[in-house]
Amino acid sequence: MTRKQFVQRTLGAAGLAALANAAGQRSSEEDLYDIYPVPPLAWTSGSQRSLNTRENERLFQFLVAGRAKRIVYAGNALVYHMTQRQYSETIEWLSGLTGKAEIIPAAGPGYGRAIDHAAVVRGHRFHSVLVLPTTSDPRDAKGLETGLREISEAAGLPLSLYVKDETNFGSDKQAGLDVIGRLVDAKICSAIKYAVVRKDPANDPYLNALLTRVDASRVISGIGERPAVVHLREFKLAGFTTGSGVLAPKLCRDLLNACRVQNYSKAEEIRQAFMPLEDLRDVWGAPKVLHYAVASAGIANTGPILPYLSPLSSEQLAKLEPVAKALRGQNSSTRAART
């Protein structure tokens, strides 16, 4: 069976057309080695909380000016808590950015919500769709495989899978890993965001097991700068997602470039610049802190945060502001090497 015949059978005619439209932005064997900023979204004040396009454009332009090429709108954008109206508004705005960067929107979590999101995404020139992980939902490996194939078909795009916990793909861990491997082999899955937190990221049997089924070039470190150097050095993963790097995309690329040339001591030195903000994100909540850090650093006015999250207190904001400004300042002084 040819590649075209496989995609025709799997996605249908409309899905095949959508993939053909996006072919100029990606190939199934593309080099994924990159930084993947995961920014928050700015909202207007008031009960409707509409997308603040002007402030979101400011943040997007800041990232592009920092040579961010692939941008993920997912957990930090609080896709989890968007209404369908807000999601549709976001996707419409993001669709106008695909000529300037590869955009990866998220969908889900949960099958029904992801299917609804996929219908909104369909027909747009996105890179892929990141499926947000489920945690306590009833699920098993075989059922997930069926659902994920249907989500890809509904979106007309390949999926990026998000592994945040060893049981995200069901209680039978080996069966879940087998599903991930099959979806990658079938080109249903184009990349994996690996975000299982370890006390020692170098000691990760589950990641080792994943890499027996999926080439490391398909797996992206998904927990920001804290484990990034270890993941790239020890496991040869394909770059990393970054929240704090939204404030310092040039500095973040310096870190990636140091890893590329295996100058890990330099990479570790650069990584330390991100740790003060990462520490606050670990204590107060990663999406919440990033939302307010972007505003505190003077990059964009992100406005109110969506429920179910509450605003930072005045005391927290006072502690956050110098940290955010310091990181942005280091980004301004860096001379990121071109890749």
Residue pairs with C-beta under 8 A, 6 or more apart in sequence:
1 9
3 28
3 187
4 16
6 186
6 187
7 15
7 16
7 19
7 187
8 16
10 149
10 152
10 153
10 186
10 188
11 18
11 19
11 152
11 153
11 156
12 153
14 122
14 156
15 152
15 153
15 155
15 156
15 157
17 156
18 122
18 123
18 155
18 156
18 157
19 156
19 157
19 158
21 125
22 125
22 126
22 127
22 157
25 98
25 102
25 125
25 127
26 102
26 127
26 128
26 190
28 158
28 187
28 190
31 217
31 238
32 191
32 217
32 218
32 220
32 238
32 239
33 217
33 238
33 239
33 256
33 260
34 69
34 70
34 238
34 239
34 256
35 68
35 70
35 239
35 240
35 241
35 242
35 245
35 249
35 252
35 253
35 255
35 256
36 70
36 71
36 72
36 104
36 193
36 220
36 239
36 240
36 241
36 242
37 63
37 68
37 70
37 71
37 72
37 241
37 242
37 243
37 245
37 246
37 249
37 252
38 71
38 72
38 73
38 74
38 75
38 76
38 77
38 241
38 242
38 243
38 246
39 59
39 60
39 63
39 71
39 73
39 76
39 77
39 246
39 290
39 294
40 59
40 76
40 77
40 78
40 246
40 287
40 290
40 291
40 294
40 302
41 51
41 56
41 73
41 77
41 78
41 90
41 302
42 51
42 52
42 55
42 56
42 59
42 300
42 301
42 302
42 303
43 49
43 50
43 51
43 52
43 302
43 303
43 304
43 305
43 306
44 50
44 51
44 52
44 303
45 303
45 304
49 86
49 304
49 306
50 86
50 89
51 86
51 89
51 90
51 93
52 301
52 302
52 303
53 93
55 300
55 301
55 302
55 303
56 93
56 300
58 299
58 300
59 246
59 294
59 299
59 300
59 302
60 71
60 97
60 100
60 101
62 249
62 299
62 300
63 71
63 101
63 246
63 249
64 100
64 101
66 248
66 249
66 250
66 252
66 253
66 331
66 336
67 249
67 250
67 253
67 336
67 338
67 339
68 101
68 249
69 101
69 102
70 101
70 102
70 104
70 127
71 97
71 101
71 102
71 103
71 104
72 104
72 106
72 130
72 241
73 79
73 90
73 94
73 103
73 104
73 105
73 106
74 104
74 105
74 106
74 130
74 132
74 162
75 106
75 132
75 286
75 287
76 243
76 246
76 286
76 287
76 290
76 291
77 90
77 106
78 287
78 305
78 306
78 309
79 87
79 90
79 105
79 106
79 107
79 108
79 117
79 132
80 109
80 132
81 306
81 307
81 308
81 309
82 90
82 306
84 116
84 120
87 117
87 120
88 120
90 105
91 105
91 120
91 121
91 124
94 103
94 105
94 124
94 126
95 103
95 124
95 125
95 126
97 103
98 124
98 125
98 126
102 127
103 126
103 127
104 126
104 127
104 128
104 129
104 130
104 160
105 117
105 121
105 126
105 129
105 130
106 117
106 129
106 130
106 131
106 132
107 113
107 114
107 117
107 118
107 121
107 129
107 130
107 131
107 132
107 151
107 155
108 114
108 117
108 131
108 132
108 133
108 134
108 151
109 131
109 132
109 133
109 134
109 135
109 137
110 134
110 137
111 147
111 150
111 151
114 131
114 132
114 147
114 151
115 150
115 151
115 154
117 129
117 155
118 129
118 151
118 152
118 154
118 155
119 154
119 155
121 129
121 155
121 156
121 157
122 154
122 155
122 156
122 157
123 156
126 157
127 157
127 190
128 157
128 158
128 159
128 160
128 190
128 191
129 151
129 152
129 155
129 157
129 158
129 159
129 160
130 159
130 160
130 161
130 162
130 193
131 148
131 151
131 159
131 160
131 161
131 162
132 162
133 162
133 163
133 164
133 165
133 168
134 168
135 164
135 165
135 168
139 169
139 170
140 170
140 171
140 172
140 175
141 169
141 170
141 172
141 175
141 176
141 178
141 179
142 175
142 179
143 170
144 169
144 170
144 176
144 179
145 179
145 182
145 183
148 159
148 161
148 179
148 183
148 188
148 189
149 183
149 188
151 159
152 158
152 159
152 188
158 187
158 188
158 189
158 190
159 183
159 188
159 189
159 190
160 189
160 190
160 191
160 192
160 193
161 180
161 183
161 189
161 191
161 192
161 193
162 168
162 192
162 193
162 195
162 222
163 169
163 180
163 192
163 193
163 194
163 195
163 196
163 210
163 222
164 195
164 196
164 222
165 196
166 173
166 196
166 206
167 173
167 176
168 176
169 175
169 176
169 177
169 179
169 180
170 176
170 179
173 206
173 209
174 209
177 206
177 209
177 210
177 213
178 213
180 189
180 192
180 210
180 213
180 214
181 213
181 214
183 189
184 192
184 213
184 214
184 218
189 218
190 218
191 218
191 219
191 220
191 238
192 210
192 214
192 218
192 219
192 220
193 220
193 222
193 241
194 207
194 210
194 219
194 220
194 221
194 222
194 231
194 237
195 222
195 223
195 241
196 204
196 206
196 207
197 223
197 227
198 204
198 227
201 226
201 227
201 230
201 231
201 234
202 230
202 234
204 235
207 219
207 235
208 235
210 219
211 219
211 235
216 235
216 236
216 237
216 238
217 236
217 238
218 238
219 235
219 237
219 238
220 237
220 238
220 239
220 240
220 241
221 227
221 228
221 231
221 232
221 237
221 239
221 240
221 241
222 240
222 241
223 240
223 241
224 240
224 241
224 242
224 243
224 244
224 245
224 274
224 278
224 281
224 286
225 240
225 242
225 244
225 245
225 252
225 255
225 271
225 274
225 275
225 278
226 271
226 275
226 278
228 240
228 242
228 255
228 259
228 271
229 255
229 259
229 264
229 267
229 268
229 271
231 237
231 240
232 239
232 240
232 256
232 259
232 267
233 259
233 262
233 264
239 256
240 256
242 252
242 274
243 281
243 286
243 287
243 290
244 252
244 274
244 277
244 278
244 281
244 290
244 293
244 327
245 251
245 252
245 274
246 290
246 294
246 299
247 277
247 293
247 294
247 297
247 299
247 324
247 327
247 328
247 331
248 273
248 274
248 327
248 328
248 330
248 331
248 334
249 331
250 331
250 334
250 335
250 336
251 270
251 273
251 274
251 327
251 330
251 331
251 334
251 336
252 274
253 336
253 337
253 339
254 270
254 334
254 336
254 337
255 267
255 270
255 271
256 339
257 336
257 337
257 339
258 264
258 266
258 267
258 270
259 267
260 339
273 327
273 330
274 327
276 323
276 326
276 327
277 289
277 293
277 323
277 324
277 327
280 289
280 293
280 319
280 320
280 323
281 289
281 290
284 312
284 316
285 309
287 309
288 305
288 309
288 310
288 312
289 312
289 320
291 302
291 305
292 302
292 305
292 311
292 312
292 317
292 320
293 320
293 323
293 324
293 327
294 300
294 302
294 324
295 301
295 302
296 317
296 320
296 321
296 324
296 325
297 324
297 325
297 327
297 328
298 325
298 328
299 328
304 311
305 311
312 320
